[in-house]
Amino acid sequence: MDACLAGVTVCSSALTWKRCRRGLPTSPSSSRIFAREGLGIPGSSSSVEQHEEACCASHEKNAKLINRRQIMRRTGVAFVSATVLPTTQGLETREALAAINEPGDPEEWVLSVGLSTLVVRSDGTLDLRGNGHASPQFFDVTLPQSASKSKASLLPPSETSPGALLALQWPEGTQLVVWPASGAESVDDSRHLFDWAAGLEEGFFLEISVPSKVDIHGNNELAELNVDLQSGGRWYGGAHLLRQLWPLDRSQWEIGPMYPFDHGPNGLGSVVGAHWVSSCGTLIAVDPRTPMLHAGLNAPVQQRSRDDPRYFGVGIQHLTQEALPYEDGVASGIQKISERGDGKLRIQARSTWQDERVLHPWQAIGTPESAREQRRAFNEGKVVDATYEGQRYIDPLDDRCVLRIAIAASSDVRTATLSALKSLPSPQVAPPSVVFNRSTWTTWATSHADVVQADVLALGKAVIDNGYRPGVLEIDDRWQSRYGDLEFDSVKFPDPKGMIEQLHKEGFLVTVWVMPFLQEGSVACAEARRLGHLVEGGDPPSLVREISVGGPGERLGSAVKVLVDQYDWPPGHWAGGGGGGTLQSGQLRWWGTQPVRAIDLTSDAAVHWFVARLKALQQKVGLDGFKFDAGEPCFLPRGAVTSRPLKYPAEYTQLWVNRVVSQFSISEVRSAMGTTEYRGLVRMGDRDTVWGVDNGLQSLIPALLTSSVLGYPFCLPDMIGGNAYWGQFPDTELMVRWAQVSALMPAVQWSIPPWEVSDEASDACKIADAMRDDVLLPRINDLLENAATNLTPICRPLWWLDPLDKETFNVDDQFLIGDDILVAPVVVKGARNRKVYLPAGVWSEYKGQENFTGPCWVEVEAPLMKLPVFIRSSV
């Protein structure tokens, strides 16, 4: 720039440009203009803050929009747009300026809203600053190779969305539109596009779009935002992963589809969020309804070979899959050298699910026509249900991949997390107190599919006889003769009502395990087919094709899975398994061996039919509730056809949780995406009986904290000791340490009886259980109320107490209960002491006498019987 602009604002009464002098008083809601050579930004010594007092006195009822480009040749600054909006403190002016180099087009635009400033450059790079940010958060929009050296131009006013601060276009059709995230919704016709982030009070909304064509080489066209990880510090949120690391940027999360999985191809799990926060206070959120949504964080620089792609598998196929994601800079699996990731959070809206490097079920669901229809409805901001008949021809010029992102720069990571949670729906009512006050005992790990009535009664008796309190007793797999009939197997359970009455007398509530599948040959499946309540499918793959797709690992896993499904291997299970080796149209492959079909949850009639049958079973035998399994959209048949098209994969999960599971007060579910309003427990995925972070004990606290950041405070950790898969069984040390990790989490679940491990294990587990009564339960009601009202976490990261304390950013083996209890379990095999980090405050060890003034590290003894816990007495 050739000169410095003192300040420019918009006077609300006359709506004319007005120059203002320096030094006027400012407020958080006032507009700010930054002008110097290169355009200053907040925090720089040459920045200028301006406030127009007349704007606050006008109180106009309707906001007025000015959308014009006034070039101020003497200063080298151009107004792109200015918007005056009513606020609780008067009027707020949002402005966009452009730095220009005469006589050409602008190279950079500065957008200022409240305390946030966004710099957008013609090369597609962006800088975001906000209150308290010492340095900017860097982004960039992915541009086609042919446009990477071209300048952006402003979209004509006739093509600019209402309320937008800035609308740019590059050659080849990439567009970027920016709106303010805060303000009066009534004045902006585009606000409905960002209703999923309606609670955001600071920052910007971005819409990136590209033409959704596929080039002659078969490469996906995609709208993509790249977030620089280093400028944000450490990162949290995203999703549950098989190898759950905290902070998240320790991972190399490979780019893949963003929807709930049971063991996804890149390690993605059943609980998936749509936002990320950083230790510097950056918040990134994406519309979870985005068609063909993909994401990755710090992905490996070297792409996966097409000859050995990542793939989705179920059941025994997991044995041939790697535990993903890799840990950054750590050799693991087939990654034999310490490689670093790309340092980016990449969020994409693609034109198709097809990807030769990542194989997953939705690549065989839908058609190019249905994908175009999904994009059309999303691009137009429609939330109404589509129909197959409604699919129509769409002009390729109008068919665009659209990515909608919310970004904000908060003062710290806790503020960023609270902003994200405020945008999510909350349940308002917590789950019933009994699921927190009493433990859940499940038959799964000891009986698996062979459970019988005598086993259930014996488990209930053993719980009491061994000094544990009765809680919720969950009857797991194959209590039915055929899945979906919702009738107890009369041979295995000769008197289910009497059994449940006996358990009630002993103090237990009783639930059973169900999922949205119906076994082929069951009465329920035949009835559902007759009524049109099943998801239909296309032609299934031939056996030859199924076992020949992918790399060596997938081919081996598929071949073994086909044999297991056909012959119900390993033998010895209760009769009724097998027969699922060769799939028919509409059948799907799952972790069981029987051929099953999925219930069509898009059909109101099908949902009513299924829920009515669940309630009828409940009334008939006296059940108190259900454990709801599955619900991930990866469990749909090839070529799935529902009564109306699913708008995006996670909609199936939302229908399962919101329309089925939520009908029952005593319930738990394992799949979640966009379901934070659910009033039940959200369970972690199945854990292996191992120590490591690769789906073992060390992954529990990172998964718990991730649930908290994503808005799922009512977290149920997986069963203590793991699932005892593949011949695994915990020894005394692993069982005890697992119980200590779980004991002070929101809810507790047992399956492997600790008295069957050893007397020492049973005694230590009872000590941990007693600590729950003493430490957590006296505080639980207030924590539950806050969590239900506004999703405030029950169990919190250490940075929640002091979000500016850098030492807290990396602690992955401690957590807080509220603001005054710090839990520091031992998660390393053989350890009998550990270091504990205490944030700011005065702390004392549970039942200890010595006080410690934080922030500080302390070393404590931790013999096998001890769970280190600290209590904060003052700030």
ZAMARGU-4260 file (C-alpha; in steps of 0.2 Angstrom, whole numbers, plus 5000, padded with zeros to 4 digits):
<rodrens>
0) 5000/5000/5000 | 5005/5018/4996 | 4997/5025/5012 | 4989/5021/5028 | 4970/5023/5030
5) 4965/5031/5046 | 4949/5022/5047 | 4932/5019/5038 | 4915/5014/5045 | 4898/5014/5039
10) 4886/5026/5047 | 4870/5016/5050 | 4858/5031/5048 | 4864/5038/5032 | 4872/5023/5025
15) 4886/5033/5018 | 4905/5031/5018 | 4913/5041/5032 | 4931/5044/5036 | 4934/5044/5055
20) 4949/5050/5065 | 4960/5039/5075 | 4958/5036/5094 | 4939/5033/5095 | 4933/5022/5109
25) 4930/5004/5104 | 4920/4989/5110 | 4920/4970/5106 | 4905/4973/5095 | 4913/4988/5085
30) 4920/4986/5068 | 4938/4987/5065 | 4948/4992/5049 | 4966/4988/5047 | 4976/4997/5034
35) 4994/4998/5032 | 5006/4992/5019 | 5001/4974/5017 | 4986/4977/5028 | 4988/4976/5047
40) 4980/4962/5058 | 4975/4962/5076 | 4990/4963/5087 | 5001/4971/5075 | 5008/4988/5081
45) 5002/4997/5065 | 4984/4991/5066 | 4970/5004/5068 | 4954/5001/5078 | 4939/5012/5074
50) 4922/5014/5082 | 4908/5025/5075 | 4897/5031/5090 | 4883/5036/5079 | 4880/5018/5074
55) 4876/5013/5092 | 4863/5026/5094 | 4853/5023/5078 | 4846/5006/5083 | 4838/5002/5066
60) 4827/4987/5066 | 4832/4980/5049 | 4850/4978/5044 | 4855/4986/5028 | 4867/4978/5016
65) 4879/4987/5005 | 4887/4977/4992 | 4898/4988/4981 | 4916/4989/4977 | 4923/5007/4980
70) 4941/5009/4976 | 4951/5021/4986 | 4965/5024/4974 | 4975/5035/4986 | 4975/5023/5000
75) 4976/5007/4990 | 4961/5000/5000 | 4945/4994/4993 | 4928/4990/5002 | 4921/4974/4996
80) 4906/4974/5007 | 4899/4981/5023 | 4885/4975/5033 | 4876/4984/5048 | 4868/4972/5060
85) 4858/4975/5075 | 4865/4967/5091 | 4861/4967/5110 | 4873/4982/5112 | 4867/4992/5097
90) 4873/4990/5079 | 4888/4980/5073 | 4897/4983/5057 | 4906/4970/5047 | 4917/4975/5034
95) 4928/4967/5020 | 4943/4977/5013 | 4954/4972/4999 | 4973/4977/4997 | 4976/4981/4979
100) 4991/4985/4969 | 4986/4998/4956 | 4981/4995/4942 | 4977/4977/4945 | 4965/4966/4955
105) 4966/4964/4974 | 4979/4952/4980 | 4972/4951/4998 | 4956/4954/5007 | 4954/4957/5026
110) 4937/4953/5034 | 4934/4959/5052 | 4919/4953/5063 | 4919/4957/5081 | 4936/4951/5088
115) 4940/4940/5073 | 4949/4944/5057 | 4951/4934/5042 | 4964/4937/5028 | 4960/4929/5011
120) 4973/4930/4998 | 4971/4927/4979 | 4982/4912/4980 | 4969/4903/4990 | 4978/4905/5007
125) 4969/4911/5022 | 4975/4918/5040 | 4963/4918/5054 | 4966/4929/5070 | 4955/4931/5085
130) 4954/4937/5103 | 4970/4932/5112 | 4978/4924/5097 | 4997/4928/5097 | 4999/4921/5079
135) 4987/4917/5065 | 4980/4900/5061 | 4984/4896/5043 | 4972/4888/5030 | 4972/4886/5011
140) 4959/4881/4998 | 4964/4868/4986 | 4965/4875/4969 | 4966/4866/4952 | 4984/4865/4945
145) 4979/4876/4931 | 4972/4889/4943 | 4986/4889/4956 | 4995/4904/4948 | 4980/4913/4943
150) 4972/4927/4953 | 4954/4926/4961 | 4941/4939/4955 | 4925/4945/4964 | 4909/4936/4959
155) 4897/4948/4952 | 4884/4955/4964 | 4870/4945/4955 | 4879/4929/4959 | 4884/4933/4977
160) 4874/4925/4991 | 4865/4937/5003 | 4874/4943/5018 | 4891/4937/5011 | 4906/4947/5016
165) 4916/4941/5002 | 4913/4930/4986 | 4928/4925/4975 | 4931/4914/4960 | 4946/4906/4952
170) 4948/4900/4934 | 4941/4882/4932 | 4927/4887/4943 | 4933/4886/4961 | 4923/4898/4972
175) 4925/4904/4990 | 4911/4913/4999 | 4913/4920/5017 | 4899/4925/5029 | 4901/4931/5047
180) 4896/4918/5060 | 4887/4929/5072 | 4873/4942/5071 | 4855/4943/5067 | 4849/4927/5058
185) 4833/4936/5052 | 4843/4948/5040 | 4852/4934/5031 | 4844/4923/5019 | 4859/4911/5019
190) 4859/4907/5037 | 4849/4891/5035 | 4865/4884/5026 | 4874/4885/5043 | 4860/4880/5055
195) 4871/4865/5060 | 4883/4879/5068 | 4869/4891/5074 | 4877/4893/5091 | 4893/4900/5085
200) 4895/4918/5091 | 4912/4922/5083 | 4922/4918/5067 | 4917/4915/5049 | 4907/4903/5039
205) 4916/4897/5023 | 4908/4889/5008 | 4920/4881/4995 | 4913/4874/4979 | 4920/4866/4963
210) 4912/4859/4948 | 4909/4841/4952 | 4916/4833/4936 | 4928/4819/4935 | 4943/4821/4923
215) 4948/4809/4910 | 4961/4801/4922 | 4947/4797/4934 | 4953/4808/4948 | 4940/4815/4960
220) 4935/4833/4959 | 4933/4839/4976 | 4931/4855/4987 | 4944/4855/5000 | 4950/4865/5014
225) 4968/4862/5021 | 4971/4867/5039 | 4989/4869/5045 | 4991/4859/5061 | 5007/4867/5067
230) 5000/4885/5068 | 4986/4878/5079 | 4997/4869/5091 | 4990/4852/5097 | 4973/4846/5091
235) 4958/4836/5098 | 4941/4830/5093 | 4937/4822/5076 | 4932/4804/5080 | 4935/4788/5089
240) 4949/4778/5081 | 4955/4761/5083 | 4972/4767/5088 | 4966/4782/5099 | 4980/4795/5102
245) 4979/4811/5112 | 4982/4824/5106 | 4975/4819/5089 | 4990/4826/5079 | 5001/4812/5086
250) 4991/4801/5073 | 4993/4799/5055 | 4974/4798/5051 | 4973/4793/5033 | 4961/4802/5022
255) 4945/4792/5020 | 4926/4793/5021 | 4919/4802/5036 | 4905/4791/5043 | 4903/4779/5058
260) 4911/4762/5055 | 4914/4746/5065 | 4933/4746/5062 | 4934/4758/5047 | 4947/4756/5033
265) 4958/4770/5040 | 4954/4766/5058 | 4938/4776/5060 | 4927/4770/5074 | 4908/4771/5078
270) 4908/4788/5086 | 4911/4802/5074 | 4911/4820/5076 | 4912/4835/5064 | 4923/4847/5073
275) 4941/4849/5079 | 4949/4861/5091 | 4967/4866/5094 | 4977/4871/5110 | 4978/4888/5102
280) 4960/4890/5102 | 4956/4887/5084 | 4939/4879/5080 | 4935/4870/5064 | 4918/4862/5061
285) 4911/4855/5045 | 4893/4852/5040 | 4890/4833/5045 | 4877/4832/5031 | 4890/4835/5017
290) 4888/4823/5003 | 4904/4812/5000 | 4912/4819/5016 | 4930/4814/5018 | 4943/4819/5031
295) 4961/4815/5036 | 4973/4823/5049 | 4992/4823/5047 | 4990/4809/5034 | 5006/4800/5028
300) 5014/4810/5014 | 5016/4794/5003 | 4999/4788/4997 | 4993/4771/4999 | 4997/4759/4984
305) 4982/4755/4973 | 4988/4737/4973 | 4986/4736/4992 | 4972/4748/4997 | 4964/4750/5014
310) 4948/4741/5016 | 4933/4738/5027 | 4931/4721/5036 | 4920/4713/5049 | 4923/4700/5062
315) 4937/4689/5059 | 4943/4700/5045 | 4950/4712/5058 | 4964/4700/5061 | 4971/4705/5044
320) 4969/4723/5046 | 4982/4735/5054 | 4978/4745/5069 | 4976/4762/5062 | 4980/4776/5062
325) 4999/4775/5063 | 5007/4786/5077 | 5017/4800/5069 | 5036/4797/5069 | 5034/4780/5076
330) 5037/4764/5067 | 5023/4752/5068 | 5014/4739/5058 | 5021/4738/5040 | 5027/4756/5043
335) 5045/4751/5047 | 5053/4768/5047 | 5048/4784/5058 | 5039/4794/5045 | 5031/4811/5048
340) 5013/4815/5042 | 5008/4830/5030 | 5005/4842/5045 | 4987/4846/5038 | 4969/4843/5043
345) 4961/4840/5026 | 4942/4841/5024 | 4934/4837/5008 | 4917/4836/4999 | 4920/4824/4984
350) 4911/4821/4969 | 4910/4802/4972 | 4914/4789/4985 | 4925/4780/4973 | 4944/4778/4978
355) 4955/4765/4973 | 4966/4767/4989 | 4952/4766/5001 | 4938/4753/4999 | 4922/4754/5009
360) 4903/4749/5008 | 4896/4765/5001 | 4906/4763/4985 | 4893/4750/4981 | 4878/4760/4987
365) 4869/4773/4976 | 4872/4779/4958 | 4880/4794/4950 | 4862/4801/4948 | 4858/4799/4966
370) 4875/4807/4971 | 4870/4822/4960 | 4853/4823/4968 | 4862/4823/4985 | 4873/4837/4980
375) 4859/4847/4973 | 4848/4846/4988 | 4863/4850/4999 | 4869/4864/4988 | 4852/4872/4989
380) 4851/4870/5008 | 4836/4859/5007 | 4833/4848/5022 | 4817/4839/5015 | 4817/4821/5012
385) 4821/4817/4994 | 4813/4803/4983 | 4819/4792/4970 | 4806/4799/4958 | 4812/4816/4962
390) 4829/4813/4954 | 4831/4824/4939 | 4843/4830/4926 | 4855/4842/4933 | 4865/4853/4921
395) 4884/4849/4924 | 4888/4868/4926 | 4876/4868/4941 | 4882/4852/4948 | 4895/4857/4961
400) 4904/4849/4976 | 4901/4860/4991 | 4910/4861/5007 | 4903/4871/5021 | 4915/4875/5036
405) 4914/4886/5051 | 4931/4893/5058 | 4934/4903/5074 | 4949/4909/5083 | 4945/4908/5102
410) 4956/4914/5116 | 4960/4896/5121 | 4956/4878/5118 | 4942/4877/5132 | 4933/4892/5125
415) 4934/4884/5107 | 4927/4868/5114 | 4913/4876/5123 | 4909/4886/5107 | 4908/4869/5097
420) 4897/4861/5110 | 4885/4876/5110 | 4882/4873/5092 | 4876/4855/5095 | 4859/4850/5101
425) 4859/4844/5119 | 4848/4831/5127 | 4841/4842/5141 | 4838/4827/5152 | 4851/4815/5158
430) 4850/4796/5157 | 4842/4788/5172 | 4853/4789/5188 | 4854/4770/5190 | 4865/4768/5175
435) 4878/4779/5184 | 4875/4773/5202 | 4876/4755/5198 | 4887/4745/5186 | 4882/4736/5170
440) 4886/4717/5170 | 4885/4708/5153 | 4886/4690/5148 | 4896/4693/5132 | 4914/4690/5137
445) 4911/4674/5146 | 4896/4666/5137 | 4897/4675/5120 | 4884/4667/5109 | 4881/4651/5120
450) 4872/4661/5134 | 4858/4651/5143 | 4846/4655/5157 | 4856/4646/5170 | 4872/4656/5165
455) 4862/4673/5167 | 4855/4668/5184 | 4872/4661/5190 | 4880/4678/5185 | 4868/4688/5195
460) 4871/4677/5210 | 4890/4677/5208 | 4890/4697/5208 | 4881/4697/5225 | 4890/4683/5232
465) 4907/4691/5228 | 4903/4707/5237 | 4898/4718/5222 | 4881/4727/5220 | 4868/4722/5208
470) 4866/4734/5194 | 4860/4732/5176 | 4862/4714/5169 | 4863/4713/5151 | 4860/4697/5141
475) 4870/4698/5126 | 4872/4688/5109 | 4859/4674/5104 | 4847/4674/5117 | 4835/4673/5102
480) 4833/4657/5092 | 4834/4668/5076 | 4840/4686/5076 | 4826/4699/5075 | 4812/4687/5081
485) 4813/4696/5098 | 4807/4680/5107 | 4818/4671/5119 | 4825/4654/5113 | 4813/4642/5122
490) 4827/4629/5124 | 4840/4641/5130 | 4828/4651/5141 | 4813/4640/5146 | 4806/4654/5158
495) 4813/4671/5153 | 4799/4680/5163 | 4803/4670/5179 | 4821/4673/5176 | 4819/4692/5175
500) 4807/4692/5190 | 4821/4683/5200 | 4834/4695/5195 | 4823/4710/5199 | 4821/4703/5217
505) 4840/4702/5218 | 4841/4721/5214 | 4845/4720/5195 | 4838/4728/5180 | 4838/4717/5165
510) 4842/4722/5147 | 4845/4712/5131 | 4856/4715/5116 | 4847/4720/5099 | 4853/4727/5082
515) 4844/4733/5066 | 4846/4716/5057 | 4834/4702/5054 | 4840/4684/5051 | 4836/4676/5035
520) 4823/4662/5038 | 4816/4671/5054 | 4798/4675/5056 | 4802/4693/5058 | 4812/4693/5042
525) 4797/4685/5032 | 4785/4698/5040 | 4796/4713/5036 | 4799/4707/5018 | 4780/4706/5016
530) 4777/4723/5023 | 4791/4731/5014 | 4801/4735/5029 | 4818/4729/5023 | 4832/4738/5014
535) 4833/4731/4997 | 4849/4728/4987 | 4857/4725/4971 | 4866/4710/4965 | 4879/4704/4978
540) 4897/4701/4972 | 4901/4683/4967 | 4912/4673/4979 | 4926/4674/4967 | 4925/4693/4966
545) 4923/4695/4985 | 4939/4685/4989 | 4949/4693/4974 | 4947/4712/4978 | 4960/4722/4986
550) 4978/4718/4992 | 4984/4702/5000 | 4977/4706/5017 | 4960/4709/5011 | 4959/4694/5000
555) 4965/4683/5014 | 4952/4690/5027 | 4938/4689/5014 | 4942/4671/5010 | 4942/4666/5029
560) 4927/4676/5033 | 4917/4667/5019 | 4922/4650/5026 | 4918/4656/5044 | 4901/4662/5039
565) 4896/4647/5029 | 4902/4634/5042 | 4900/4644/5058 | 4918/4641/5063 | 4925/4639/5076
570) 4913/4624/5080 | 4905/4622/5097 | 4893/4636/5097 | 4875/4634/5100 | 4866/4628/5085
575) 4859/4641/5073 | 4874/4649/5065 | 4882/4648/5048 | 4874/4648/5031 | 4880/4666/5027
580) 4894/4661/5015 | 4885/4665/4999 | 4875/4682/5000 | 4859/4685/4991 | 4852/4701/4985
585) 4848/4712/5000 | 4859/4702/5012 | 4874/4710/5021 | 4890/4703/5029 | 4892/4707/5047
590) 4902/4700/5062 | 4890/4685/5064 | 4889/4670/5053 | 4871/4670/5049 | 4864/4679/5033
595) 4854/4694/5039 | 4845/4709/5031 | 4844/4727/5037 | 4828/4736/5043 | 4823/4751/5032
600) 4825/4765/5045 | 4819/4778/5032 | 4802/4771/5033 | 4790/4777/5046 | 4780/4761/5045
605) 4796/4750/5047 | 4802/4760/5062 | 4785/4759/5071 | 4784/4740/5067 | 4801/4737/5075
610) 4799/4749/5090 | 4781/4741/5093 | 4789/4723/5093 | 4803/4729/5106 | 4790/4736/5117
615) 4779/4721/5116 | 4794/4710/5121 | 4797/4722/5136 | 4780/4721/5142 | 4778/4702/5140
620) 4794/4697/5150 | 4797/4712/5160 | 4813/4719/5152 | 4819/4736/5158 | 4828/4741/5142
625) 4840/4737/5128 | 4858/4737/5123 | 4857/4743/5105 | 4872/4737/5094 | 4877/4742/5076
630) 4868/4756/5068 | 4883/4761/5057 | 4879/4764/5039 | 4893/4752/5034 | 4881/4738/5038
635) 4870/4740/5023 | 4868/4728/5008 | 4877/4731/4991 | 4866/4742/4980 | 4855/4747/4995
640) 4838/4754/4991 | 4828/4762/5005 | 4810/4768/5005 | 4818/4786/5002 | 4836/4790/4998
645) 4848/4793/5012 | 4854/4810/5011 | 4871/4805/5018 | 4878/4789/5027 | 4877/4795/5045
650) 4858/4799/5042 | 4855/4780/5045 | 4864/4781/5062 | 4854/4796/5066 | 4838/4787/5062
655) 4843/4772/5072 | 4847/4783/5088 | 4834/4796/5087 | 4819/4786/5081 | 4822/4769/5088
660) 4835/4769/5103 | 4828/4785/5110 | 4811/4777/5113 | 4819/4768/5128 | 4825/4776/5144
665) 4837/4762/5149 | 4847/4761/5133 | 4865/4761/5127 | 4871/4763/5109 | 4888/4762/5101
670) 4886/4772/5085 | 4885/4791/5085 | 4886/4805/5073 | 4875/4821/5074 | 4866/4813/5089
675) 4872/4823/5104 | 4854/4825/5109 | 4852/4807/5114 | 4847/4804/5132 | 4857/4787/5135
680) 4874/4780/5136 | 4886/4781/5121 | 4898/4766/5122 | 4915/4765/5116 | 4919/4752/5103
685) 4925/4734/5108 | 4942/4734/5115 | 4955/4720/5114 | 4962/4713/5130 | 4979/4721/5128
690) 4989/4735/5136 | 4992/4746/5122 | 4985/4761/5114 | 4981/4750/5099 | 4963/4747/5105
695) 4968/4741/5122 | 4969/4749/5139 | 4979/4764/5135 | 4966/4769/5122 | 4952/4771/5135
700) 4956/4789/5142 | 4960/4796/5125 | 4943/4789/5119 | 4934/4796/5134 | 4942/4813/5132
705) 4938/4813/5113 | 4919/4809/5118 | 4919/4824/5129 | 4926/4836/5116 | 4914/4829/5103
710) 4898/4832/5114 | 4895/4814/5121 | 4897/4816/5140 | 4888/4801/5145 | 4902/4789/5140
715) 4901/4771/5144 | 4919/4763/5142 | 4919/4746/5135 | 4919/4731/5147 | 4933/4730/5160
720) 4947/4718/5154 | 4941/4719/5136 | 4932/4707/5126 | 4944/4692/5127 | 4944/4690/5109
725) 4956/4678/5099 | 4960/4668/5115 | 4965/4683/5125 | 4961/4684/5144 | 4967/4697/5156
730) 4980/4693/5170 | 4978/4700/5187 | 4988/4716/5184 | 4979/4720/5167 | 4962/4717/5175
735) 4965/4728/5190 | 4972/4742/5180 | 4958/4741/5168 | 4945/4742/5183 | 4955/4757/5190
740) 4954/4767/5173 | 4936/4764/5171 | 4930/4766/5189 | 4929/4785/5189 | 4922/4787/5171
745) 4904/4791/5170 | 4897/4773/5169 | 4905/4756/5172 | 4903/4740/5163 | 4909/4722/5168
750) 4909/4706/5159 | 4924/4696/5164 | 4921/4692/5182 | 4936/4698/5192 | 4934/4684/5204
755) 4937/4672/5190 | 4954/4681/5186 | 4961/4679/5204 | 4956/4684/5222 | 4969/4698/5222
760) 4960/4705/5206 | 4943/4704/5214 | 4949/4713/5230 | 4957/4727/5220 | 4942/4729/5209
765) 4931/4731/5224 | 4942/4744/5231 | 4941/4754/5214 | 4922/4752/5215 | 4921/4759/5232
770) 4931/4774/5227 | 4918/4777/5214 | 4905/4778/5228 | 4916/4790/5238 | 4923/4801/5225
775) 4912/4802/5210 | 4894/4798/5215 | 4892/4812/5228 | 4896/4824/5213 | 4887/4815/5199
780) 4870/4824/5200 | 4877/4841/5196 | 4888/4835/5183 | 4874/4826/5174 | 4863/4841/5175
785) 4876/4852/5167 | 4880/4839/5154 | 4862/4837/5149 | 4859/4855/5148 | 4874/4861/5138
790) 4885/4846/5135 | 4898/4851/5147 | 4909/4836/5150 | 4908/4826/5165 | 4926/4819/5163
795) 4937/4833/5156 | 4955/4835/5149 | 4968/4843/5160 | 4968/4859/5150 | 4950/4862/5155
800) 4956/4869/5172 | 4970/4880/5164 | 4969/4881/5145 | 4984/4891/5144 | 4995/4879/5153
805) 5005/4870/5139 | 5010/4856/5150 | 4992/4850/5150 | 4991/4849/5131 | 5000/4832/5130
810) 4993/4822/5145 | 4984/4807/5139 | 4983/4796/5154 | 4975/4808/5167 | 4957/4816/5167
815) 4947/4827/5178 | 4930/4824/5185 | 4922/4841/5185 | 4935/4854/5191 | 4941/4847/5208
820) 4945/4829/5205 | 4960/4823/5195 | 4962/4804/5191 | 4979/4797/5186 | 4978/4778/5184
825) 4992/4767/5180 | 4992/4761/5162 | 5009/4754/5159 | 5012/4736/5163 | 5023/4733/5178
830) 5023/4751/5184 | 5021/4754/5203 | 5024/4772/5203 | 5020/4786/5191 | 5022/4805/5188
835) 5006/4815/5189 | 5004/4833/5183 | 4994/4844/5194 | 4987/4860/5186 | 4985/4877/5195
840) 4977/4875/5212 | 4980/4867/5229 | 4979/4848/5228 | 4980/4834/5240 | 4980/4815/5237
845) 4964/4806/5240 | 4965/4801/5259 | 4982/4810/5260 | 4988/4824/5271 | 5001/4833/5260
850) 4996/4848/5250 | 5004/4852/5233 | 5002/4869/5224 | 5001/4867/5205 | 5005/4869/5192
855) 5018/4855/5196 | 5023/4837/5192 | 5023/4825/5207 | 5028/4807/5208 | 5017/4795/5218
860) 5018/4777/5223 | 5005/4766/5214 | 5005/4748/5220 | 4993/4737/5212 | 4979/4740/5224
865) 4980/4759/5222 | 4972/4771/5210 | 4980/4788/5212 | 4967/4802/5214 | 4970/4820/5219
870) 4957/4833/5225 | 4958/4851/5223 | 4954/4861/5238 | 4956/4879/5231 | 4961/4888/5216
</rodrens>
